[in-house]
Amino acid sequence: MTIRDDIRMQPFQGFINRKIARKQQWELLSMSLETGAVFPEHHSPVKAWLVVIQGALDFHMEGKVYALETQDFIEIPARIAHCVTARENSKFLVIR
């Protein structure tokens, strides 16, 4: 199965997080959120990027809300608390 197949077949059931690739210096996570689901507040030990593959998300960081839609991306600084809420069924990648 390819990475594309893995992402396409990932269901919308609450919040799902899968590590789909990893190298020594980075990893690629595929995530899905069904409408209204929340990826709770957390932080990453390293800088990361979130790329929306499908859907619409509200990304909360440092008291601001960023409305993201398909093909949008945001850089997430290391050690900064953030959370994500799905406005509709959504799939996104996190690269860190």
C-alpha positions in Angstrom: 0.0 0.0 0.0 1.3 3.5 -0.8 1.2 6.6 1.5 -1.6 7.9 -0.8 -3.7 4.8 -0.3 -3.1 4.9 3.5 -4.3 8.5 3.7 -7.3 7.9 1.4 -8.5 4.9 3.3 -8.1 6.5 6.8 -11.6 6.7 8.2 -13.3 9.7 10.0 -13.9 8.3 13.5 -13.3 10.9 16.2 -9.5 11.6 16.0 -7.1 9.2 14.3 -3.4 9.6 14.3 -1.0 7.4 12.2 2.7 7.6 11.7 3.1 6.8 8.0 6.8 7.5 7.4 9.8 8.1 9.5 13.5 8.9 8.7 16.3 9.7 11.1 15.5 13.5 11.1 11.8 13.7 10.4 8.5 11.9 10.6 5.2 12.1 8.7 1.9 11.7 10.5 -1.5 11.3 8.9 -4.4 12.5 10.9 -8.1 12.6 10.5 -10.8 14.3 12.5 -14.5 13.9 12.0 -16.7 17.0 12.1 -16.7 18.6 15.6 -13.9 16.3 16.9 -10.9 17.9 18.7 -7.2 17.0 18.8 -6.6 18.2 22.4 -4.1 20.8 23.4 -0.5 19.5 23.3 2.9 20.7 22.1 5.6 19.3 19.9 9.2 19.1 21.1 10.4 20.2 17.6 9.1 22.6 14.9 6.4 21.1 12.8 4.1 21.9 9.8 0.5 21.0 9.4 -0.9 20.6 5.9 -4.6 20.2 5.3 -5.3 17.5 2.7 -9.1 17.6 2.9 -11.7 19.5 4.9 -11.7 22.5 7.2 -10.0 23.0 10.6 -9.7 25.6 13.3 -6.1 25.6 14.6 -5.8 27.2 18.0 -2.4 28.6 19.1 -1.3 31.4 21.5 -4.8 32.8 21.9 -5.5 33.0 18.1 -7.7 30.8 15.9 -6.5 30.1 12.3 -9.2 28.9 9.9 -7.5 26.3 7.6 -9.0 24.6 4.6 -7.8 22.2 1.9 -4.2 22.9 0.8 -3.6 25.4 3.6 -0.7 24.9 5.9 0.7 26.4 9.1 4.1 26.3 10.8 4.0 25.2 14.4 6.9 26.4 16.6 8.4 23.9 19.0 7.1 23.8 22.6 4.0 26.0 21.8 0.7 24.7 23.1 -1.9 24.2 20.3 -5.1 22.2 19.5 -7.2 21.5 16.4 -11.0 21.4 15.9 -12.6 20.0 12.7 -15.3 22.2 11.2 -16.0 19.3 8.7 -14.5 15.9 8.2 -10.8 16.6 7.7 -7.5 14.9 6.9 -4.2 16.5 7.4 -0.5 15.8 7.6 2.0 16.8 10.3 5.6 16.9 9.3 8.1 17.1 12.1 
